[in-house]
Amino acid sequence: MTANSLYRDILAEIKEIPILDVHSHISTDCPQAKDLSDILFYHFVRREVYSAGLGDDNFLVSQAPLSERMARFLPYLEHIEHTTTFWCVRKIIKDIYGIPEGINRHNWREIEKRIKERGDNNSWSKKIMVKAGIERSLTCEGNWDKENPKKHPFLSPLFENLEDFNFDPERGTSVLNLVKNQFGYLPSVAGEFEDLLAKFFQKKIESGIGYFVCFISTALQLLGAKRRKIEELYQARIAGKKLSFEEENILITWLLHTYFEIIREHRCPIQLCIGAWWAKPKLRYGESYVFSDHRFVFDLIPLFKTFPEVKINIMCAAHSLSQELTIISRMLPNISLLGFWWHTLFPTYVKTTIAERLEALPANKWIAVGTDAYSVEWAYAKVSLILDCLARVLSEKIEQGYLSRRKALWLARRVLYDNPKEIYKL
């Protein structure tokens, strides 16, 4: 058997394995694309054409007629057709909407017609998820409606509000805002805030949400302080006083520990997003950068060891932090790793990371799929990319004699289905 035929055979076999996607943004109101712009002007694509010289990429998602937006987009198509992001676009158009040549200036209207014909078909999104092999997707919802699972039972809630649910000394927002927005006020003392934050999460759990995801900035310096100092900083902050960078870090460290204390009581798994620099003043929509700080990752270890009961699944946008996180997961039972987020979703990084985790981690310590997709079409494309990379790595390992074929397929099932099912208690 040639290397290429082995790869094809392994890919065909892992496509038969059901998949659990534990991080997406698929809408519970309309999971599929409503029109071509939902696929073609996804922010991953917009960043590339903006970088290529398009200018105002906001125009692509404006209310202007699609023909005008396409006229602005098409001159830059040749500059991005080779990218991984556009490989995903072609995959969607070919496999889901039946146009093998992809998109060009002559056929985009036909593609738009096919998408819109299915835009109001409630069964279409389910068909795409079946085609992708995705049994269930945890989707980020700020306000989950208990009726939503009845419409789309393949979607389950993952609470995300990264505007406020973050631990970032540079943003000026934090879980203080979560409490204030939920209850309309902030208590006058820190202890009462802790109680109200616990009530916030209790209400979310009672509404049907069992999973939470927050962002921890690589800029955070984990600084402990005595209770009196925390009380002083809390009262200064709610009074509107500006804190120094060191004081802000002390306050946010306390908030992070408070969050972990609450989660320890509820025993639910959580996701941490790290390694990105984004949502800052003066950044455009979708503009983000890799933010690596090896000391920051090392400083997380005492936090993780303080809360061994808290099951933490880490999603990282910085490939340069992969080794540190892999070794942390190798050392600590409560830490597992999740997929390929944002700036790591390129085949070179995906294959390297898969090989690294296969070689270093117990089989139950990582999950392959967290698509971060905003529609079922993009979930399909990203899963296709990950499965392709997984098949290539596994077939190489079989060829090298490192793995038997049976063990390789067992490992594939672990990272695609068994691990997310166990870690997230699905």
C-alpha positions as CSV (number, residue, x, y, z in Angstrom):
1,M,0.0,0.0,0.0
2,T,1.4,3.4,-1.0
3,A,1.6,6.3,1.5
4,N,-1.1,8.1,-0.4
5,S,-3.5,5.2,-0.5
6,L,-2.9,4.6,3.2
7,Y,-3.8,8.3,3.9
8,R,-6.9,8.0,1.8
9,D,-8.0,4.8,3.7
10,I,-7.4,6.3,7.1
11,L,-9.2,9.5,6.1
12,A,-12.2,7.4,4.9
13,E,-12.3,5.5,8.2
14,I,-12.0,8.5,10.5
15,K,-14.8,10.2,8.6
16,E,-17.0,7.4,9.9
17,I,-16.3,8.5,13.5
18,P,-18.9,10.8,15.1
19,I,-17.6,14.2,16.1
20,L,-18.3,16.5,19.1
21,D,-17.5,20.1,18.4
22,V,-17.0,21.8,21.8
23,H,-16.7,25.4,20.7
24,S,-18.7,27.2,18.0
25,H,-20.8,30.3,17.4
26,I,-23.5,28.7,15.3
27,S,-26.7,30.6,15.6
28,T,-29.6,28.8,17.3
29,D,-32.0,30.9,15.3
30,C,-30.5,30.2,11.9
31,P,-27.6,27.7,11.9
32,Q,-27.0,27.8,8.2
33,A,-25.8,30.6,5.9
34,K,-28.6,32.9,4.8
35,D,-26.8,34.1,1.7
36,L,-23.4,34.0,0.1
37,S,-22.0,36.8,2.3
38,D,-22.4,34.6,5.4
39,I,-19.8,32.3,3.8
40,L,-17.6,34.5,1.7
41,F,-17.4,37.5,4.0
42,Y,-16.7,35.6,7.2
43,H,-14.2,37.6,9.2
44,F,-11.4,35.1,8.5
45,V,-11.8,36.0,4.8
46,R,-12.3,39.7,5.4
47,R,-9.0,40.0,7.1
48,E,-7.2,38.5,4.2
49,V,-8.7,40.7,1.5
50,Y,-8.2,43.8,3.7
51,S,-4.6,42.8,4.1
52,A,-4.4,42.4,0.3
53,G,-5.5,46.0,-0.1
54,L,-9.3,46.0,-0.3
55,G,-9.6,49.0,2.1
56,D,-12.9,49.2,3.9
57,D,-13.8,45.6,4.5
58,N,-16.8,46.7,6.5
59,F,-18.5,47.5,3.2
60,L,-18.6,43.7,2.5
61,V,-21.0,43.2,5.4
62,S,-23.0,46.4,4.8
63,Q,-26.5,46.7,3.5
64,A,-25.3,47.5,0.0
65,P,-26.5,45.2,-2.8
66,L,-24.5,42.0,-3.0
67,S,-23.5,42.8,-6.6
68,E,-21.8,46.0,-5.4
69,R,-20.0,44.1,-2.6
70,M,-18.9,41.4,-4.9
71,A,-17.6,44.0,-7.4
72,R,-15.4,45.3,-4.5
73,F,-14.3,41.8,-3.5
74,L,-13.6,40.0,-6.7
75,P,-10.4,41.9,-7.8
76,Y,-8.7,40.6,-4.7
77,L,-9.8,37.0,-5.1
78,E,-6.6,35.9,-6.9
79,H,-4.5,37.1,-4.0
80,I,-6.2,34.8,-1.5
81,E,-7.2,31.7,-3.5
82,H,-4.2,29.8,-2.2
83,T,-4.8,30.4,1.5
84,T,-6.2,27.8,3.9
85,T,-9.1,30.1,4.6
86,F,-10.1,30.0,1.0
87,W,-9.5,26.3,0.8
88,C,-12.4,26.2,3.3
89,V,-14.6,28.4,1.1
90,R,-14.0,26.1,-1.9
91,K,-14.7,23.1,0.2
92,I,-18.1,24.6,1.2
93,I,-19.0,25.6,-2.3
94,K,-18.0,22.3,-3.9
95,D,-19.2,19.7,-1.3
96,I,-22.3,21.4,0.1
97,Y,-23.5,23.6,-2.8
98,G,-22.3,21.3,-5.7
99,I,-20.1,23.7,-7.7
100,P,-16.7,21.9,-8.1
101,E,-14.8,24.9,-9.7
102,G,-15.3,27.0,-6.6
103,I,-16.3,30.7,-6.9
104,N,-15.5,33.2,-9.6
105,R,-16.9,36.3,-11.2
106,H,-19.1,34.3,-13.6
107,N,-20.8,31.8,-11.2
108,W,-21.2,33.6,-7.9
109,R,-24.9,34.4,-8.7
110,E,-25.6,30.7,-9.1
111,I,-24.0,30.0,-5.8
112,E,-26.0,32.8,-4.1
113,K,-29.2,31.3,-5.6
114,R,-28.4,27.8,-4.3
115,I,-27.7,29.1,-0.8
116,K,-30.8,31.3,-0.6
117,E,-33.0,28.4,-1.8
118,R,-32.1,26.6,1.3
119,G,-31.8,29.5,3.7
120,D,-35.3,29.0,5.2
121,N,-35.1,25.2,5.3
122,N,-34.9,24.1,8.9
123,S,-33.7,20.6,7.9
124,W,-30.8,21.9,5.8
125,S,-28.6,22.7,8.7
126,K,-29.1,19.2,10.1
127,K,-28.1,17.7,6.8
128,I,-24.9,19.7,6.8
129,M,-24.0,18.6,10.3
130,V,-24.6,15.0,9.3
131,K,-22.4,15.4,6.3
132,A,-19.7,16.9,8.6
133,G,-20.1,14.0,11.0
134,I,-20.8,16.4,13.9
135,E,-23.2,14.9,16.4
136,R,-23.4,17.9,18.6
137,S,-21.8,21.4,18.8
138,L,-21.5,23.5,21.9
139,T,-22.4,27.0,20.7
140,C,-21.6,30.2,22.5
141,E,-24.7,32.0,23.6
142,G,-25.0,34.9,25.9
143,N,-28.8,34.5,26.4
144,W,-29.8,30.9,26.0
145,D,-33.4,30.0,25.5
146,K,-34.5,26.6,26.9
147,E,-36.7,26.3,23.8
148,N,-33.7,26.4,21.4
149,P,-32.7,22.7,21.8
150,K,-36.1,21.7,20.5
151,K,-35.5,23.5,17.2
152,H,-31.9,22.3,16.8
153,P,-31.1,19.4,19.1
154,F,-27.5,19.2,17.7
155,L,-26.7,22.5,19.5
156,S,-26.0,22.9,23.2
157,P,-25.1,26.1,25.1
158,L,-21.7,27.2,26.0
159,F,-21.7,30.5,27.8
160,E,-19.4,33.2,26.3
161,N,-19.4,36.9,26.7
162,L,-15.7,37.8,26.1
163,E,-16.5,41.5,26.1
164,D,-17.0,41.2,29.9
165,F,-16.1,37.6,30.7
166,N,-12.4,38.2,30.5
167,F,-9.4,38.6,32.7
168,D,-7.4,41.3,31.0
169,P,-5.7,44.2,32.7
170,E,-5.7,46.2,29.5
171,R,-9.4,46.1,28.5
172,G,-11.2,48.0,31.3
173,T,-14.0,45.4,31.4
174,S,-14.2,42.3,33.5
175,V,-16.6,40.0,35.4
176,L,-17.5,43.1,37.4
177,N,-19.5,44.1,34.3
178,L,-21.2,40.7,34.1
179,V,-22.6,41.2,37.6
180,K,-23.6,44.8,37.1
181,N,-25.4,44.0,33.8
182,Q,-27.2,41.1,35.3
183,F,-28.3,42.6,38.6
184,G,-28.2,46.3,37.9
185,Y,-25.7,47.2,40.6
186,L,-22.4,46.3,42.2
187,P,-22.3,45.6,46.0
188,S,-20.3,48.0,48.2
189,V,-17.9,45.3,49.5
190,A,-15.9,42.6,47.9
191,G,-17.4,39.7,49.8
192,E,-20.9,40.6,48.7
193,F,-19.7,40.8,45.1
194,E,-18.3,37.2,45.4
195,D,-21.8,36.1,46.6
196,L,-23.5,37.9,43.7
197,L,-21.0,36.4,41.1
198,A,-21.8,32.9,42.5
199,K,-25.5,33.7,42.0
200,F,-24.8,34.8,38.4
201,F,-23.4,31.4,37.5
202,Q,-26.1,29.6,39.5
203,K,-28.7,31.4,37.4
204,K,-26.9,30.4,34.2
205,I,-26.7,26.8,35.2
206,E,-30.4,26.8,36.1
207,S,-31.2,28.2,32.6
208,G,-29.6,25.1,31.1
209,I,-26.0,26.2,30.5
210,G,-23.4,23.7,31.7
211,Y,-20.2,25.0,30.2
212,F,-18.4,28.3,30.4
213,V,-15.6,29.9,28.3
214,C,-13.6,33.0,29.3
215,F,-10.6,34.8,27.9
216,I,-7.4,35.3,29.9
217,S,-5.0,37.8,28.5
218,T,-1.3,37.0,28.2
219,A,-0.8,40.5,29.6
220,L,-2.2,39.4,33.0
221,Q,0.3,39.2,35.8
222,L,-1.0,36.9,38.5
223,L,-0.5,39.0,41.7
224,G,-1.9,37.9,45.0
225,A,-2.6,40.3,47.9
226,K,-4.1,40.3,51.4
227,R,-7.8,40.7,51.8
228,R,-7.6,44.2,53.0
229,K,-5.8,45.3,49.8
230,I,-8.3,43.6,47.6
231,E,-11.2,45.3,49.5
232,E,-9.4,48.6,49.0
233,L,-8.9,48.1,45.3
234,Y,-12.5,46.8,44.7
235,Q,-14.0,49.8,46.4
236,A,-11.7,52.2,44.4
237,R,-12.7,50.5,41.2
238,I,-16.4,50.6,41.7
239,A,-16.0,54.3,42.8
240,G,-14.6,55.0,39.3
241,K,-11.0,55.5,40.3
242,K,-8.3,54.5,37.8
243,L,-6.0,51.8,39.1
244,S,-2.4,51.4,38.4
245,F,-1.4,48.5,36.1
246,E,-0.1,46.6,39.2
247,E,-3.3,47.3,41.1
248,E,-5.4,46.2,38.1
249,N,-3.5,42.9,38.0
250,I,-4.1,42.3,41.7
251,L,-7.9,43.0,41.3
252,I,-8.2,40.7,38.2
253,T,-6.2,37.9,39.9
254,W,-8.7,38.0,42.7
255,L,-11.6,37.9,40.2
256,L,-10.0,34.9,38.5
257,H,-9.6,33.0,41.7
258,T,-13.2,33.9,42.7
259,Y,-14.4,32.4,39.4
260,F,-12.4,29.2,39.9
261,E,-13.8,28.9,43.5
262,I,-17.3,29.1,42.1
263,I,-16.7,26.6,39.3
264,R,-15.1,24.2,41.9
265,E,-18.4,24.1,43.7
266,H,-20.4,23.4,40.5
267,R,-17.9,20.8,39.1
268,C,-18.5,21.8,35.5
269,P,-15.8,21.9,32.9
270,I,-14.5,25.2,31.6
271,Q,-12.7,26.6,28.6
272,L,-9.9,29.1,28.7
273,C,-8.9,31.1,25.6
274,I,-5.4,32.4,25.6
275,G,-2.7,33.5,23.2
276,A,-4.5,36.3,21.3
277,W,-4.3,40.1,21.4
278,W,-7.7,41.5,20.2
279,A,-10.7,43.6,21.1
280,K,-8.5,46.5,22.0
281,P,-9.2,50.2,21.3
282,K,-8.5,51.2,17.6
283,L,-8.5,47.6,16.3
284,R,-10.8,46.9,13.4
285,Y,-13.5,44.1,13.6
286,G,-11.7,40.8,13.3
287,E,-8.3,42.3,13.7
288,S,-6.2,40.2,16.1
289,Y,-2.6,39.1,16.8
290,V,-0.7,36.3,18.3
291,F,0.3,37.2,21.9
292,S,2.9,34.9,23.4
293,D,4.5,35.2,26.8
294,H,6.1,32.0,28.1
295,R,6.4,33.4,31.6
296,F,2.6,34.0,31.7
297,V,1.9,30.3,30.8
298,F,4.4,29.2,33.4
299,D,2.7,31.4,36.0
300,L,-0.7,29.7,35.4
301,I,0.7,26.4,36.9
302,P,0.1,27.4,40.5
303,L,-3.4,28.5,39.7
304,F,-4.1,25.2,38.0
305,K,-2.6,23.3,41.0
306,T,-4.6,25.3,43.5
307,F,-7.9,24.0,41.9
308,P,-7.2,20.4,41.0
309,E,-11.0,19.7,41.0
310,V,-11.6,22.2,38.2
311,K,-11.5,20.6,34.7
312,I,-9.8,23.1,32.4
313,N,-9.8,22.8,28.6
314,I,-7.4,25.2,27.0
315,M,-7.8,26.8,23.5
316,C,-4.7,28.8,22.4
317,A,-4.2,31.1,19.4
318,A,-0.4,31.1,19.7
319,H,1.4,28.1,18.2
320,S,4.6,29.2,20.0
321,L,3.0,28.3,23.3
322,S,2.1,24.7,22.2
323,Q,5.0,22.9,23.8
324,E,4.5,24.6,27.2
325,L,0.8,23.8,27.2
326,T,1.4,20.2,26.1
327,I,3.8,19.7,28.9
328,I,1.4,21.3,31.4
329,S,-1.3,19.0,30.3
330,R,1.1,16.1,30.5
331,M,1.9,17.0,34.2
332,L,-1.5,18.0,35.5
333,P,-4.6,15.7,35.5
334,N,-7.1,18.6,35.4
335,I,-5.7,20.3,32.3
336,S,-6.6,19.2,28.7
337,L,-6.1,20.9,25.4
338,L,-8.6,21.9,22.7
339,G,-8.2,22.0,19.0
340,F,-6.8,24.7,16.8
341,W,-8.0,28.3,17.4
342,W,-7.8,31.3,15.2
343,H,-4.2,31.7,14.1
344,T,-3.3,28.1,14.5
345,L,-5.9,26.8,12.1
346,F,-3.4,26.2,9.2
347,P,-2.3,22.8,8.1
348,T,1.4,23.3,9.1
349,Y,0.5,24.2,12.7
350,V,-2.4,21.6,12.9
351,K,-0.2,18.7,11.8
352,T,2.7,19.7,14.0
353,T,0.4,20.1,17.0
354,I,-1.4,16.7,16.4
355,A,2.0,14.9,16.2
356,E,3.2,16.7,19.3
357,R,0.2,15.7,21.3
358,L,0.2,12.2,20.1
359,E,3.8,11.8,21.1
360,A,3.6,13.5,24.5
361,L,0.1,13.2,26.0
362,P,-2.1,10.4,27.4
363,A,-4.8,9.7,24.9
364,N,-7.6,11.3,27.0
365,K,-5.9,14.7,27.4
366,W,-6.9,16.5,24.2
367,I,-9.8,17.3,21.9
368,A,-9.4,17.8,18.2
369,V,-12.5,19.8,17.3
370,G,-13.5,23.3,18.4
371,T,-14.5,24.9,15.1
372,D,-15.2,28.4,16.3
373,A,-17.5,28.5,13.3
374,Y,-20.4,30.9,12.8
375,S,-22.4,28.6,10.5
376,V,-22.8,24.9,9.9
377,E,-21.1,25.4,6.5
378,W,-18.0,26.8,8.1
379,A,-18.1,24.0,10.8
380,Y,-18.1,21.5,7.9
381,A,-15.1,23.2,6.2
382,K,-13.0,23.4,9.4
383,V,-13.8,19.8,10.4
384,S,-12.8,18.7,6.9
385,L,-9.4,20.5,7.3
386,I,-8.8,19.0,10.8
387,L,-9.7,15.4,9.6
388,D,-7.4,15.8,6.6
389,C,-4.5,16.8,8.9
390,L,-5.3,14.0,11.4
391,A,-5.3,11.4,8.7
392,R,-2.0,12.6,7.3
393,V,-0.3,12.5,10.7
394,L,-1.8,9.1,11.6
395,S,-0.9,7.5,8.3
396,E,2.7,8.8,8.7
397,K,2.9,7.3,12.2
398,I,1.6,4.0,10.8
399,E,4.2,4.0,8.0
400,Q,7.0,4.7,10.5
401,G,5.9,1.8,12.7
402,Y,5.1,4.1,15.5
403,L,1.4,3.2,15.6
404,S,-0.5,0.2,14.5
405,R,-3.5,0.9,12.2
406,R,-5.9,-0.2,14.9
407,K,-4.3,2.0,17.5
408,A,-4.3,5.0,15.2
409,L,-8.0,4.7,14.6
410,W,-8.6,4.2,18.3
411,L,-6.7,7.4,19.0
412,A,-8.8,9.2,16.3
413,R,-12.0,8.2,18.0
414,R,-10.6,9.4,21.4
415,V,-9.8,12.9,20.2
416,L,-12.9,13.3,18.0
417,Y,-15.6,11.8,20.2
418,D,-14.7,10.0,23.4
419,N,-12.6,12.7,25.0
420,P,-15.1,15.6,24.5
421,K,-17.9,13.2,25.6
422,E,-16.0,12.4,28.9
423,I,-14.6,15.8,29.6
424,Y,-17.8,17.7,28.9
425,K,-20.1,14.9,30.3
426,L,-22.1,14.9,27.1
